[in-house]
Amino acid sequence: MKQKLIAVAVVGAFAAPAAFAQSTVQIYGTINAEYGFVSAPDSVPALNNYDGFDSGASNIGFKGEEKLGGGMSVFFQCESDVRFLAGATRTSGSICDRNSAIGLKGGFGSFFVGTWDSPNKIAVGKTRMLADTGFLGVTHMTFDEFSNRNAYSINYHSPNFNGFQVLAQTTSTNDANGTAVPGKKGRLNSLAGTYTSGPLTAALGWTKADDNKAAGTVSGAEDTSVTAGVTYTFGPAKLGFTWYDANFEDPATLSDIERNAYNLALSYSLGGANSILAGYTRAGDFEGTIGGVAIPGNNGAKEYQISFIHKLSKRTTTAIGYARLKNDGAGDLYTVGNRVSGTGQRVGAKSSVITVQLKHAF
């Protein structure tokens, strides 16, 4: 009898923590260090040649899930930017400033609230292939105004229907509480559809920003963006194309300003742990009028880039890359290093960068 009581006590000791467990929690993240040598010979002294570091979307996150029964779960995620290269000079960023939310998921899909990438941004990320941020990032040339991670967002992601998924997001009007502009609400809405089957991935996205939310300036203006992209894998190669169309309304006159862009990318496995990634990005002209004055043409830019990538392990890669960017004849908006300038350059300015990178995911 005594032995039976001891056995029951031992089983109970191990079973109790499981019975009262609240959720599973996972720690994850990415540490990315880029070192770049930037040449900007067409710049004035404010943009001299330089070498520097970039932490390229390094992050740390915590996520968890608890089963509620009936096929439903509650989940949470708190992801924070890690600018470890900046040290004490870090001037922005806070805990949970990246994709962070709480929500419910089940057979209906997932419904959650928090700070999260817009569906349009998610769609672009599936086909762009080239880096978003960092020295070789291309967001500034393509999708900068709508590559949003939106706070105060309400999100729905559908289940996967044979490779097809629908994503939707809207934002609350919290921002209206902090502006003196009459009637300004600043809601942002975004939709996307993605499809993945075998070697093919396709994505279509749309975003509408009320009251110039992207610029935060005026009541009544709307900014919109449509994106479409596709990737296809054949043998050791993967080819990707993403197209962007953005339309802005001038805050002064509500006249339309339009810009198109696209990028083309190719990755190729060299066998073993080695591969190359090459890309071409074209930022089209801003077209339209500002304050009733026509925008001068030929203000776009183009960038070529190539990287050699070596996998040191499943989670660790190193790379060396090169990019060259040239503004069009009347353009002074862009430099390499994922930076939009608009000042400190001569029209038609060129810039280039050589980078080395070490990246680890955990």
Buried (B, 14 or more C-beta within 10 A) or exposed (E): EEEEEEEEEEEEEEEEEEEEEEEEEEEEBBBBBBBBBBBBEBBEEEBEEEEEBBBBBBBBBBBBBEEEEEEEBBBBBBBBBBBBBBEEEEEEEEEBBBBBBEBBBEEEBBBBEBBBBBBBBBBBBBBBBBBBBBBBBBBBBBBBBBBBBBBBBBBBBBEEEEEBBBBBBBBBEEBBEEBEBEEBBBBBBBBBBBBBEEEEBBBBBBBBBBBBBBBBBBBBBBBBBBBBBBBBBEEEEBBBBBBBBBBBBBBEBEEBBBBBBBBBBBBBBEEEEEBBBBBBBBBBBBBBBBEEEEBEEEBBBBBBBBBBBBBEEEEBBBBEBBBBBBBBEBBBBBBBBBBEBEEBBEBBBBBBBBBBBBBBEE
